[in-house]
Amino acid sequence: MEILDLEMTHFGKFHHKKLAFHSGLNVIYGENEAGKSTIHAFIRGMLFGMERQRGRLIRSDRYNKYEPWDNHGEYCGVMRIRVNGSIYRLERSFLKTNRSFRLINETAGTMLEPAQTRLEDLLGGMTENSFTSTVCIEQLKCATDASLINELQCFLSNTSNTQSAEIDMAGAIANLKTQRRRLENRLSSTVTKRLTENQNELDEREKELERLRKEEEERKEERLELGKTLNDRKEQIVSMKRAYEEKKEEFRQRYEKARDDYHEYYINTYELNKKNGTGAVLIGLSLFFACFAGYLWWINSFRGFVQTVTMICLLVAAVGCLVSSYFQRKYFLAQREKIKQKVEEKQEKKKRMEEYEDDYKRYSSEFQETTPDTYVECLDRIKAVQDVLNRIDWDKERKEENRIMLLNEREQLLEQESENIKLQLDIDAITLAMETIQKLADKVQRTFGVDLNEEASRLLEKITGGKYQSIVIRDDRSIFLNTSDRYVPLSGVSRGTMEQIYLCIRLAAAKILWKENNIPFLFDDTFVFYDEERLRQTLDFLSTLPNQIILFTSHKRELEYTKMQRNT
């Protein structure tokens, strides 16, 4: 990859500023505050964009730092690059209210979408972090950054496994830890306990409902039996009422007949007594007249025939009366005996009539008293049973509602439990991934350490003209020079040598990570502490690299070197 040219349309202090670059070494010279860092930031922004930072990151906010001085309505630029023989034009607007990015293949005359993804492919998977950690080489920071080692490990791991440089091991582990923490916070520790309690409550409700169902069946059977009893009582009442009416009618007829017979007895007795009195009177009168005639006859016994005849007649009448009285009395006695028998019969009937009346009253009273009480008692029992059934229905409904509520809660708890299981599986998977990544990182570090040591040692030998031939980067990221007699720590070498070691590690890392894509190297006052000889050796070495070199400097030594190289 090479950067061909760029135009900072509106970027920082520049307005329609254009720069062109060529293969090999490019030197951009300028005094301090001349805009070298602005050009450097523009190249980085065109490749990876610029996001506005907030909070604690506001101090490193490049968006605000490089906002156009002359025109706040536009914040944009254009840059052309060449990759694998094709020329691509990058058009980017950084303005937060009108952010856009277009990637155009000028060679093919096509627009590539999505632009940023396609650009990452052209860069071989390079990210902004890896760009700043490797190919953007600044002045020495006294030791290799921890982020550099992490980036190198991440890209080497990606190269070995997925042929992509997007995997960030340290970032991935940190991200996985964050995800695991988030998942652990979502785990509900009370779900299992509540599920057990919920199941116990459901079992208790089932037992209560079963008890209520059983009681309901018993009460229904009792109500059925009472219904049958009530029907029997109804039939019994109807039968008793019918018998009562029949008895009542029978008693009425008997009573009326007895009453008529008694009345007839009373009349006959009266008539008999009446006849008996009349006969006595007649007999008395006959005897009176006979005695009186005898008296007269005795007085006038000698008074003639008429008196004799009269006397005879009177005697005959007296005899007739006596005879009549005899027969009449005999008849009367016979009739009296009959009447007496009838009277006795009538008295018996009257007694029976009175007994019938008493029985009727007693039967009627018992019917009125006993039958309604039995019927009402049965109705009361049925009502009591129905009240119990109503209570059972209410209890069942309430407990069923409670059971449904518990079932709904259980469904939710089961969903939460299922979610917990999924979360736990995810947590276990994340933990396994973290362990795997860590193991892979350890393996990559060991492998990468060997490759990096070899490549950095080879580069250092070339830069130093064979003075130093081996660099050792240990697991703790400390750097040593391996001389013939001992390991020399980085702190034990001169500052110029330290600068050269730092440069070799950067170049070696870039070569390892992007073997197939010669990414341009950007140097920003990297050689300030180099003496003339080291500077010449380093620039000679950089000139032999296939990568494009863009060197930003405020010193004329690099500019003079390039002029001398052109003249030769």
CORBEL-V85695 format. One record per backbone hydrogen bond with DSSP energy under -0.5 kcal/mol. CO is the residue of the C=O (numbers start at 1). NH is the residue of the N-H. E is the energy in kcal/mol with one decimal. If there is no record, write none. Layout:
BEGIN
co:CO nh:NH e:E
co:CO nh:NH e:E
END
This chain:
BEGIN
co:1 nh:548 e:-0.5
co:2 nh:4 e:-0.6
co:2 nh:82 e:-2.7
co:4 nh:21 e:-3.5
co:5 nh:80 e:-2.7
co:6 nh:19 e:-2.4
co:7 nh:9 e:-1.6
co:7 nh:78 e:-2.4
co:8 nh:16 e:-0.9
co:8 nh:17 e:-1.6
co:9 nh:16 e:-1.5
co:10 nh:76 e:-0.9
co:11 nh:14 e:-2.1
co:12 nh:69 e:-2.4
co:14 nh:11 e:-2.0
co:17 nh:8 e:-3.3
co:19 nh:6 e:-2.6
co:24 nh:549 e:-3.4
co:26 nh:28 e:-0.5
co:26 nh:551 e:-4.1
co:27 nh:29 e:-0.7
co:28 nh:553 e:-2.3
co:31 nh:34 e:-1.6
co:35 nh:39 e:-2.1
co:36 nh:40 e:-2.4
co:37 nh:41 e:-2.7
co:38 nh:42 e:-2.2
co:39 nh:43 e:-2.3
co:40 nh:44 e:-2.0
co:41 nh:45 e:-2.7
co:42 nh:46 e:-2.8
co:43 nh:47 e:-1.7
co:44 nh:48 e:-2.3
co:45 nh:49 e:-2.8
co:54 nh:57 e:-1.5
co:55 nh:58 e:-1.5
co:56 nh:59 e:-0.6
co:57 nh:60 e:-1.1
co:58 nh:61 e:-1.4
co:60 nh:62 e:-1.0
co:61 nh:65 e:-1.3
co:62 nh:66 e:-2.2
co:64 nh:67 e:-1.0
co:66 nh:12 e:-2.1
co:71 nh:74 e:-0.8
co:75 nh:94 e:-3.7
co:75 nh:95 e:-0.8
co:76 nh:10 e:-2.2
co:77 nh:92 e:-2.1
co:78 nh:7 e:-3.2
co:79 nh:90 e:-3.6
co:80 nh:4 e:-2.5
co:80 nh:5 e:-1.1
co:81 nh:88 e:-3.0
co:82 nh:2 e:-2.1
co:83 nh:86 e:-2.1
co:86 nh:83 e:-2.7
co:87 nh:106 e:-1.7
co:87 nh:107 e:-1.2
co:88 nh:81 e:-2.5
co:88 nh:90 e:-0.5
co:89 nh:91 e:-0.6
co:89 nh:104 e:-2.4
co:90 nh:79 e:-2.1
co:90 nh:92 e:-0.5
co:91 nh:102 e:-2.8
co:92 nh:77 e:-1.7
co:92 nh:94 e:-0.5
co:93 nh:100 e:-1.6
co:95 nh:98 e:-1.2
co:100 nh:93 e:-2.6
co:102 nh:91 e:-2.5
co:103 nh:112 e:-3.0
co:104 nh:89 e:-2.8
co:104 nh:106 e:-1.1
co:105 nh:109 e:-2.1
co:105 nh:110 e:-1.6
co:110 nh:105 e:-3.5
co:112 nh:103 e:-0.6
co:114 nh:118 e:-2.4
co:115 nh:119 e:-2.3
co:116 nh:120 e:-2.2
co:117 nh:121 e:-1.8
co:118 nh:122 e:-1.9
co:119 nh:123 e:-2.0
co:120 nh:125 e:-3.0
co:121 nh:124 e:-1.4
co:123 nh:126 e:-0.6
co:127 nh:131 e:-2.3
co:128 nh:132 e:-2.2
co:129 nh:133 e:-1.5
co:130 nh:134 e:-1.2
co:130 nh:135 e:-0.5
co:131 nh:136 e:-1.7
co:135 nh:137 e:-1.1
co:135 nh:522 e:-2.7
co:136 nh:138 e:-0.7
co:137 nh:524 e:-2.2
co:145 nh:149 e:-1.5
co:146 nh:150 e:-2.4
co:147 nh:151 e:-2.8
co:148 nh:152 e:-3.0
co:149 nh:153 e:-2.8
co:150 nh:154 e:-2.9
co:151 nh:155 e:-2.8
co:152 nh:156 e:-2.4
co:153 nh:157 e:-2.7
co:154 nh:158 e:-2.3
co:155 nh:159 e:-2.6
co:156 nh:160 e:-2.2
co:157 nh:161 e:-1.6
co:158 nh:162 e:-2.2
co:158 nh:163 e:-1.8
co:158 nh:164 e:-0.9
co:167 nh:169 e:-0.7
co:168 nh:172 e:-4.1
co:169 nh:173 e:-3.1
co:170 nh:174 e:-2.5
co:171 nh:175 e:-3.1
co:172 nh:176 e:-3.0
co:173 nh:177 e:-2.5
co:174 nh:178 e:-2.2
co:175 nh:179 e:-2.7
co:176 nh:180 e:-3.0
co:177 nh:181 e:-2.6
co:178 nh:182 e:-2.5
co:179 nh:183 e:-2.7
co:180 nh:184 e:-2.8
co:181 nh:185 e:-2.0
co:182 nh:186 e:-1.1
co:183 nh:187 e:-0.9
co:187 nh:189 e:-0.7
co:188 nh:191 e:-0.7
co:190 nh:194 e:-2.8
co:191 nh:195 e:-2.7
co:192 nh:196 e:-2.1
co:193 nh:197 e:-2.3
co:194 nh:198 e:-3.1
co:195 nh:199 e:-2.6
co:196 nh:200 e:-2.4
co:197 nh:201 e:-2.5
co:198 nh:202 e:-2.5
co:199 nh:203 e:-2.7
co:200 nh:204 e:-2.3
co:201 nh:205 e:-2.5
co:202 nh:206 e:-2.5
co:203 nh:207 e:-2.3
co:204 nh:208 e:-2.5
co:205 nh:209 e:-3.0
co:206 nh:210 e:-2.7
co:207 nh:211 e:-2.6
co:208 nh:212 e:-2.6
co:209 nh:213 e:-2.9
co:210 nh:214 e:-2.5
co:211 nh:215 e:-2.7
co:212 nh:216 e:-2.8
co:213 nh:217 e:-2.4
co:214 nh:218 e:-2.4
co:215 nh:219 e:-2.8
co:216 nh:220 e:-2.6
co:217 nh:221 e:-2.6
co:218 nh:222 e:-2.6
co:219 nh:223 e:-3.1
co:220 nh:224 e:-2.6
co:221 nh:225 e:-2.7
co:222 nh:226 e:-3.0
co:223 nh:227 e:-2.4
co:224 nh:228 e:-2.5
co:225 nh:229 e:-3.0
co:226 nh:230 e:-3.2
co:227 nh:231 e:-2.6
co:228 nh:232 e:-2.9
co:229 nh:233 e:-3.1
co:230 nh:234 e:-2.9
co:231 nh:235 e:-3.1
co:232 nh:236 e:-3.2
co:233 nh:237 e:-3.3
co:234 nh:238 e:-2.9
co:235 nh:239 e:-3.1
co:236 nh:240 e:-3.6
co:237 nh:241 e:-3.2
co:238 nh:242 e:-2.7
co:239 nh:243 e:-3.1
co:240 nh:244 e:-3.4
co:241 nh:245 e:-2.9
co:242 nh:246 e:-2.6
co:243 nh:247 e:-3.6
co:244 nh:248 e:-3.2
co:245 nh:249 e:-2.7
co:246 nh:250 e:-3.1
co:247 nh:251 e:-3.8
co:248 nh:252 e:-2.5
co:249 nh:253 e:-2.8
co:250 nh:254 e:-3.1
co:251 nh:255 e:-3.2
co:252 nh:256 e:-2.8
co:253 nh:257 e:-2.9
co:254 nh:258 e:-3.3
co:255 nh:259 e:-2.7
co:256 nh:260 e:-2.7
co:257 nh:261 e:-3.2
co:258 nh:262 e:-2.6
co:259 nh:263 e:-2.3
co:260 nh:264 e:-2.9
co:261 nh:265 e:-2.8
co:262 nh:266 e:-2.4
co:263 nh:267 e:-2.4
co:264 nh:268 e:-3.0
co:265 nh:269 e:-2.5
co:266 nh:270 e:-2.0
co:267 nh:271 e:-2.7
co:268 nh:272 e:-3.0
co:269 nh:273 e:-2.4
co:270 nh:274 e:-2.0
co:271 nh:275 e:-2.9
co:272 nh:276 e:-2.6
co:273 nh:277 e:-1.6
co:274 nh:278 e:-1.7
co:275 nh:279 e:-2.2
co:276 nh:280 e:-1.3
co:277 nh:281 e:-1.8
co:278 nh:282 e:-2.4
co:279 nh:283 e:-2.7
co:280 nh:284 e:-2.6
co:281 nh:285 e:-2.8
co:282 nh:286 e:-2.8
co:283 nh:287 e:-2.8
co:284 nh:288 e:-2.6
co:285 nh:289 e:-3.3
co:286 nh:290 e:-2.7
co:287 nh:291 e:-2.9
co:288 nh:292 e:-2.7
co:289 nh:293 e:-2.7
co:290 nh:294 e:-3.0
co:291 nh:295 e:-2.5
co:292 nh:296 e:-2.3
co:293 nh:297 e:-3.5
co:294 nh:298 e:-2.8
co:295 nh:299 e:-2.0
co:296 nh:300 e:-3.5
co:298 nh:301 e:-0.5
co:300 nh:303 e:-2.6
co:304 nh:308 e:-1.3
co:305 nh:309 e:-3.6
co:306 nh:310 e:-3.1
co:307 nh:311 e:-2.5
co:308 nh:312 e:-2.7
co:309 nh:313 e:-3.0
co:310 nh:314 e:-2.3
co:311 nh:315 e:-2.5
co:312 nh:316 e:-3.3
co:313 nh:317 e:-2.9
co:314 nh:318 e:-2.6
co:315 nh:319 e:-3.5
co:316 nh:320 e:-3.4
co:317 nh:321 e:-2.6
co:318 nh:322 e:-2.5
co:319 nh:323 e:-3.2
co:320 nh:324 e:-3.3
co:321 nh:325 e:-3.0
co:322 nh:326 e:-2.6
co:323 nh:327 e:-2.7
co:324 nh:328 e:-2.9
co:325 nh:329 e:-2.6
co:326 nh:330 e:-2.6
co:327 nh:331 e:-2.7
co:328 nh:332 e:-3.0
co:329 nh:333 e:-3.2
co:330 nh:334 e:-2.2
co:331 nh:335 e:-3.3
co:332 nh:336 e:-3.3
co:333 nh:337 e:-2.4
co:334 nh:338 e:-2.3
co:335 nh:339 e:-3.6
co:336 nh:340 e:-3.1
co:337 nh:341 e:-2.6
co:338 nh:342 e:-3.1
co:339 nh:343 e:-3.7
co:340 nh:344 e:-2.9
co:341 nh:345 e:-2.8
co:342 nh:346 e:-3.9
co:343 nh:347 e:-3.4
co:344 nh:348 e:-2.6
co:345 nh:349 e:-3.1
co:346 nh:350 e:-3.3
co:347 nh:351 e:-2.9
co:348 nh:352 e:-3.1
co:349 nh:353 e:-3.3
co:350 nh:354 e:-2.9
co:351 nh:355 e:-2.7
co:352 nh:356 e:-3.7
co:353 nh:357 e:-2.8
co:354 nh:358 e:-2.7
co:355 nh:359 e:-3.5
co:356 nh:360 e:-3.1
co:357 nh:361 e:-2.7
co:358 nh:362 e:-3.0
co:359 nh:363 e:-3.7
co:360 nh:364 e:-3.1
co:361 nh:365 e:-2.7
co:362 nh:366 e:-3.1
co:363 nh:367 e:-2.8
co:364 nh:368 e:-2.6
co:365 nh:369 e:-2.5
co:366 nh:370 e:-3.4
co:366 nh:371 e:-0.7
co:367 nh:371 e:-0.9
co:367 nh:372 e:-0.6
co:369 nh:373 e:-0.8
co:370 nh:374 e:-2.1
co:371 nh:375 e:-2.2
co:372 nh:376 e:-3.3
co:373 nh:377 e:-2.7
co:374 nh:378 e:-2.0
co:375 nh:379 e:-2.5
co:376 nh:380 e:-3.0
co:377 nh:381 e:-2.3
co:378 nh:382 e:-2.4
co:379 nh:383 e:-2.7
co:380 nh:384 e:-2.6
co:381 nh:385 e:-2.6
co:382 nh:386 e:-2.7
co:383 nh:387 e:-2.6
co:384 nh:388 e:-2.1
co:385 nh:389 e:-2.5
co:386 nh:390 e:-2.8
co:387 nh:391 e:-2.5
co:388 nh:392 e:-2.7
co:389 nh:393 e:-2.9
co:390 nh:394 e:-2.6
co:391 nh:395 e:-3.0
co:392 nh:396 e:-3.3
co:393 nh:397 e:-2.9
co:394 nh:398 e:-2.8
co:395 nh:399 e:-3.1
co:396 nh:400 e:-3.0
co:397 nh:401 e:-2.6
co:398 nh:402 e:-2.3
co:399 nh:403 e:-2.6
co:400 nh:404 e:-2.9
co:401 nh:405 e:-2.6
co:402 nh:406 e:-2.4
co:403 nh:407 e:-2.7
co:404 nh:408 e:-2.9
co:405 nh:409 e:-2.6
co:406 nh:410 e:-2.9
co:407 nh:411 e:-2.7
co:408 nh:412 e:-2.3
co:409 nh:413 e:-3.0
co:410 nh:414 e:-3.3
co:411 nh:415 e:-2.3
co:412 nh:416 e:-2.7
co:413 nh:417 e:-3.3
co:414 nh:418 e:-3.3
co:415 nh:419 e:-2.9
co:416 nh:420 e:-3.1
co:417 nh:421 e:-2.7
co:418 nh:422 e:-2.7
co:419 nh:423 e:-3.3
co:420 nh:424 e:-3.2
co:421 nh:425 e:-2.8
co:422 nh:426 e:-2.9
co:423 nh:427 e:-3.2
co:424 nh:428 e:-3.2
co:425 nh:429 e:-2.8
co:426 nh:430 e:-3.1
co:427 nh:431 e:-3.0
co:428 nh:432 e:-2.8
co:429 nh:433 e:-2.9
co:430 nh:434 e:-3.1
co:431 nh:435 e:-2.5
co:432 nh:436 e:-3.0
co:433 nh:437 e:-3.3
co:434 nh:438 e:-2.7
co:435 nh:439 e:-2.6
co:436 nh:440 e:-3.1
co:437 nh:441 e:-3.5
co:438 nh:442 e:-2.6
co:439 nh:443 e:-2.6
co:440 nh:444 e:-3.7
co:441 nh:445 e:-3.1
co:442 nh:446 e:-2.1
co:443 nh:447 e:-2.9
co:444 nh:448 e:-4.8
co:445 nh:449 e:-2.6
co:446 nh:450 e:-1.6
co:447 nh:451 e:-2.3
co:448 nh:452 e:-3.7
co:449 nh:453 e:-2.4
co:450 nh:454 e:-2.4
co:451 nh:455 e:-2.8
co:452 nh:456 e:-2.8
co:453 nh:457 e:-2.2
co:453 nh:471 e:-0.5
co:454 nh:458 e:-2.2
co:455 nh:459 e:-2.4
co:456 nh:460 e:-2.6
co:457 nh:461 e:-2.2
co:458 nh:462 e:-1.6
co:459 nh:463 e:-2.7
co:460 nh:464 e:-2.7
co:461 nh:466 e:-2.6
co:462 nh:465 e:-0.8
co:464 nh:467 e:-0.9
co:470 nh:482 e:-2.0
co:472 nh:474 e:-0.6
co:472 nh:480 e:-2.7
co:474 nh:477 e:-1.9
co:478 nh:474 e:-2.5
co:479 nh:490 e:-1.7
co:480 nh:472 e:-2.9
co:480 nh:482 e:-0.5
co:481 nh:483 e:-1.0
co:481 nh:488 e:-3.2
co:486 nh:483 e:-2.5
co:486 nh:488 e:-0.5
co:487 nh:489 e:-0.6
co:488 nh:481 e:-3.2
co:489 nh:492 e:-2.2
co:490 nh:493 e:-1.4
co:494 nh:498 e:-2.5
co:495 nh:499 e:-2.3
co:496 nh:500 e:-2.0
co:497 nh:501 e:-2.7
co:498 nh:502 e:-2.4
co:499 nh:503 e:-2.3
co:500 nh:504 e:-2.7
co:501 nh:505 e:-2.4
co:502 nh:506 e:-1.9
co:503 nh:507 e:-2.8
co:504 nh:508 e:-2.8
co:505 nh:509 e:-2.5
co:506 nh:510 e:-2.4
co:507 nh:511 e:-2.3
co:508 nh:512 e:-2.4
co:509 nh:513 e:-2.6
co:510 nh:514 e:-2.4
co:512 nh:515 e:-0.5
co:517 nh:519 e:-1.7
co:521 nh:523 e:-0.6
co:521 nh:550 e:-3.0
co:522 nh:137 e:-2.8
co:522 nh:524 e:-0.5
co:523 nh:525 e:-0.7
co:523 nh:552 e:-3.9
co:524 nh:139 e:-0.5
co:525 nh:528 e:-0.8
co:527 nh:530 e:-1.2
co:531 nh:535 e:-2.6
co:532 nh:536 e:-2.5
co:533 nh:537 e:-2.8
co:534 nh:538 e:-2.7
co:535 nh:539 e:-2.9
co:536 nh:540 e:-2.7
co:537 nh:541 e:-2.1
co:538 nh:542 e:-2.8
co:539 nh:543 e:-2.0
co:540 nh:544 e:-0.7
co:541 nh:544 e:-1.2
co:541 nh:545 e:-0.5
co:542 nh:545 e:-1.1
co:548 nh:521 e:-2.9
co:549 nh:26 e:-3.1
co:549 nh:551 e:-0.6
co:550 nh:523 e:-2.7
co:550 nh:552 e:-0.6
co:551 nh:28 e:-3.5
co:551 nh:553 e:-0.5
co:552 nh:525 e:-3.3
co:553 nh:30 e:-1.6
co:555 nh:559 e:-0.6
co:556 nh:560 e:-2.9
co:557 nh:561 e:-2.1
co:558 nh:562 e:-2.0
co:559 nh:563 e:-1.9
co:560 nh:564 e:-2.5
co:561 nh:565 e:-2.4
co:562 nh:566 e:-2.0
co:563 nh:567 e:-2.0
co:564 nh:568 e:-1.7
END
